Amino acid sequence: MKLATLFSKPRRDNAPSFVLHAFTRPDGSFDYERYRARQETGNKTKLGNCWVLPENIAFLADRLKERLPDIRFGLCHGTRRGLEQLWLREHLGCEVIGTEISETATQFPHTIQWDFHEVKPEWIGKADFIYSNSFDHSYDPALCINRWMSCLRPGGLCILEHSSAHEPGHTSELDPFGAALTLMPYLVLEWSKGRFCVTEILDAPKLREDVDYLKFLVIRNMGAGAQAPHIARPAGVI
């Protein structure tokens, strides 16, 4: 039995450890248009908000410099206003670009309009690091993390911000994926088939007022090649 299936069953407190909202049409096919429309609407509604904290980005930049010599290029996914890449560029002195699915991406520097489930060919095997606090916005976390990891050079790091707001009880059409912190390393390992794994879980130095905890999952590319895996795209995705 797969972990996602096993842990979707309620625990003794009746709370599931894993939830993934389904975007399906009446015929059962994947409704990508509905997913994208919901993400774009949510982005515009929250455009004035900023989830990421500058102190935590400074902390991550220091950890990246300790673990990755000669950082040259990084990606930030689902960045809304693009502050993550701005701060990381300042701290690391390298090229960092962000992606945002909404057309509002063009309003912010170093940000492109892009669905983070997709990969630009020029990214494959080129990024030293990837950072995101928006993994809970994925409609298919297994496909998503494999696509992201294909962009890392061997030994590169993907850092996922995970807080109590990313737990199953907070899922919706806007935030379709939720998993318990204790389950995340096992899910990543199952999705990776040994190509990458969580090597560290770091405590954020500054806690947001609206969360109970805030961690950084550090996922290392084990260097098993840079080619994107052949994962079937859900029907309806262009």
Phi, psi and omega in degrees: 000134180290150181301319182300323178287316182300313186273358173282346177286141182300144172281185180298332178273011178068015178258125178290155178267349185210128178223135174225113181293137182261128174258089185237146173277170178304332180274002178093354180282161182287129182261081182296323181299320178294318178301309184296317180299320180294321179293319180292319178296315179297321178299313183292326179293324184255017188300330180278352182269155176227117180282317187287147179252136183299326179296324180287326176293320177299318177299314180296321179299318178295319179295321179297318180295327177291325188261339184230101176289147174060058178285128183238331187209134177221159178237142173236129185249137178068055192263357177054271183267357174078019182288327180303309183290328177298312181292320179293323176299318180294317183285325187260340180065036181224176179284124176223126177239153180243157177241148177209131186289334183280154177297345178293348180306324184291350179279349189236142183293149176058030181232136177241150174282119188196138171279119187289358172282347182257162184230132172282136181306325182288351177273337189303120177068014187253335186279139174281326180209159173227138177230141174202141168250015186243020181298335179289352177272002182283138174275346180211086186298329179294312177298316185299309183293325177294321177295317180297314183294334177294342180274348183274144170290161175306129182088353180293164186238137170249127182246117178256124174279128183226126181227180177298340177284350178259010179282163184304327182292353182251012182284155180195184175295329178284322180239076192288340184248134175214140179211149175295145180305318183295338180273334188305313180300325180288321176297314180301316180295320178296316181294330187278337186054036176089357182281336179204163182200161175285121181255340179210152169233112186259143173278131176292139181290334180235129182261131173294149182292337185261015177229157179272332176207160178213117184237162173240118176271119181263115183249122183258134172286119185280002172086024182272037178102154185254001182286139178296135180293152180273086180253129183297130178279137180302143180302135178105344179277128181275000000 
